[in-house]
């Protein structure tokens, strides 16, 4: 009954901890590695035009909205003297700059930072089947002729589109293609032609205008990508090569073939893009993103605490892990320690002194402390005053070691000042009682066991990934709790008992 | 698994199993003070007519130390014990005196001041679990039966019987040696000899974990020794369950030359070395008993059941087959 209860409880804790952890790691994208960095692309759209005489001017810039494969970290507008509105219509987001009186060369900027997020899907609704476009002759016949040829040589929408693009891009085109292609020279026009021809086969297609990403591009090109809907999903083709799939180095800026800018009241309008690549800590990005998703988790995490409190919690969340290690070492291996959780406290003390210095310092003080306690034994002091005397001597020793090590230019001694000396005193007292009652061997065994356990805990606590993960995902403490509960039901042999009872073992 | 010795088939009980499956299940925490506090257990035993060493007096606080002389005034020998001590820690056995100088049974001469200091330390909690303030018992020093003279060095040999729900399941005698400083503690180099529950005869002996047949100091055989008053001891042990209610109990007895078996102390967390001394695991016997309904059984029935449990022990069966 108790056993089942424990298992059920452990399973619940495990599930709760794991699901919260997975939600935070997967959905919110909190990284498992604190030092991890994410590639961030900052794109700048520079809108420029000229107004000859003083008067009103208006500029529309189509800007990204839910770009698939990417997530927007932040965006901002630079528009001196202009009024700015962001228009979020179903046809796509637009920035609208307007001014009543202006003249001369005009520059407006829109800056956008994004990072890749493969989980993001486009939000464009499923299109309806397009009508067959009404083209003039001979274009209509050419279109119908070409599509029926292509249809014969293809099985579905995907193969149809590839075959069509292959023909359109043929360097030695057939007659129909050269006729249709005559007016379409730029990639954009070619893409529009492809959309028209696909509509001739009643296949829904759309153009995605993309900005080319790359390391520090002063002027990034805008390239069209052909998106074809196969009934379930959008599939992407490079209209110039016919290659399938969305190229990794392109950022989908806007859907549709409509020009990206539209200026009224000016002339010579153009938009230029520049791209800068940078690295940012994934932690920061994930937190921003979690906040933008409306999640309350960043507000209720340890990361929301003041920095000083955070650093304390960074240590505190490690304590249960240390305690679990003590459980494993004691109940599964059978290592004897002075006090139950003394090793955890010593391990925390090592964090301040560094391992080697701390170990030497600790051993030194314990040895001297034991000697002093043995001497005080001769004075027949009562227990509490004797403890207090040992404590005082320990403090004096620590001071001396610190001063001496500083004089010698070794600074490990200085950080020792925060060493939990009460723990040292208690350890000396406990060890000396063991020494008297059970002998030097037991006292030393226990002392060594404590040190070994403390060193192991210190090393585990020192693993940066573990520290980061426990701090960012404190729900993992539930997993540690579950493991501890299960360990509490372990009634098998301890490893050391195999030696203890060796004489009794059955022959195998 | 084959890398490790097979302790499962001999039914060896490990610490985790003892703590998790027996102490936690059969020994309710609230009953622990009955055995951890030697004053309470002594009182309990006296009330129920069970034999214990006579209590001379109690030193409850520093102030009481002055009463010490009065308590031991007419006594030639006595024992000082921490009320909450464990594992024989903090026990001082005085075997004789001349004025202000006392002689411990190990031959050390101590002054009254040294005894007072020892009592002060005990009161301060040096020997109690968790360093809690403690008290000192002054009691009758057992004049141990000379039958053990040839197998013990100085101190008092004691007999430990493990009692499961009133059924004595395993027993051993612990014999002090020179290296255990007169203490009957296996851990410190004493000899442990397993006693057959059915006959009261020692069957097997170890020092530490290594088997042996003769006492390391006296050279006398320790196997084949017949323990006098064995049936009385079994009965006392069984009745200890009734007075404490502890289902998994270690009862420590000594044999006094004049008074017979006396209860030295009871232990709610008895050690596991008794298995090494007997060369037998506890689990087969406990499993046999756990399958039975033991409530409401009389003491003689429980003792008979303890003997039956030994009969059914597979090791015992194998041993008999060899013989």
HADDOCK unambig.tbl for C-alpha pairs under 7 A between the chains (distance, minus, plus):
assign (segid A and resid 331 and name CA) (segid B and resid 16 and name CA) 6.83 0.50 0.50
assign (segid A and resid 380 and name CA) (segid B and resid 117 and name CA) 6.08 0.50 0.50
assign (segid A and resid 382 and name CA) (segid B and resid 120 and name CA) 6.36 0.50 0.50
assign (segid A and resid 382 and name CA) (segid B and resid 121 and name CA) 6.03 0.50 0.50
assign (segid A and resid 383 and name CA) (segid B and resid 121 and name CA) 5.84 0.50 0.50
assign (segid A and resid 383 and name CA) (segid B and resid 124 and name CA) 5.53 0.50 0.50
assign (segid A and resid 437 and name CA) (segid B and resid 89 and name CA) 6.30 0.50 0.50
assign (segid A and resid 438 and name CA) (segid B and resid 188 and name CA) 6.98 0.50 0.50
assign (segid A and resid 490 and name CA) (segid B and resid 16 and name CA) 6.81 0.50 0.50
assign (segid A and resid 491 and name CA) (segid B and resid 16 and name CA) 4.48 0.50 0.50
assign (segid A and resid 491 and name CA) (segid B and resid 17 and name CA) 4.19 0.50 0.50
assign (segid A and resid 491 and name CA) (segid B and resid 20 and name CA) 6.04 0.50 0.50
assign (segid A and resid 492 and name CA) (segid B and resid 14 and name CA) 6.80 0.50 0.50
assign (segid A and resid 492 and name CA) (segid B and resid 16 and name CA) 6.17 0.50 0.50
assign (segid A and resid 492 and name CA) (segid B and resid 17 and name CA) 6.05 0.50 0.50
assign (segid A and resid 493 and name CA) (segid B and resid 14 and name CA) 5.23 0.50 0.50
assign (segid A and resid 493 and name CA) (segid B and resid 16 and name CA) 6.65 0.50 0.50
assign (segid A and resid 497 and name CA) (segid B and resid 14 and name CA) 6.92 0.50 0.50
assign (segid A and resid 498 and name CA) (segid B and resid 4 and name CA) 6.87 0.50 0.50
assign (segid A and resid 498 and name CA) (segid B and resid 5 and name CA) 6.25 0.50 0.50
assign (segid A and resid 501 and name CA) (segid B and resid 276 and name CA) 6.79 0.50 0.50
assign (segid A and resid 502 and name CA) (segid B and resid 5 and name CA) 6.55 0.50 0.50
assign (segid A and resid 504 and name CA) (segid B and resid 276 and name CA) 6.77 0.50 0.50
assign (segid A and resid 504 and name CA) (segid B and resid 279 and name CA) 5.96 0.50 0.50
assign (segid A and resid 505 and name CA) (segid B and resid 5 and name CA) 5.65 0.50 0.50
assign (segid A and resid 505 and name CA) (segid B and resid 6 and name CA) 5.14 0.50 0.50
assign (segid A and resid 505 and name CA) (segid B and resid 7 and name CA) 4.93 0.50 0.50
assign (segid A and resid 505 and name CA) (segid B and resid 10 and name CA) 6.74 0.50 0.50
assign (segid A and resid 506 and name CA) (segid B and resid 6 and name CA) 5.49 0.50 0.50
assign (segid A and resid 506 and name CA) (segid B and resid 7 and name CA) 6.53 0.50 0.50
assign (segid A and resid 506 and name CA) (segid B and resid 9 and name CA) 6.63 0.50 0.50
assign (segid A and resid 506 and name CA) (segid B and resid 10 and name CA) 6.21 0.50 0.50
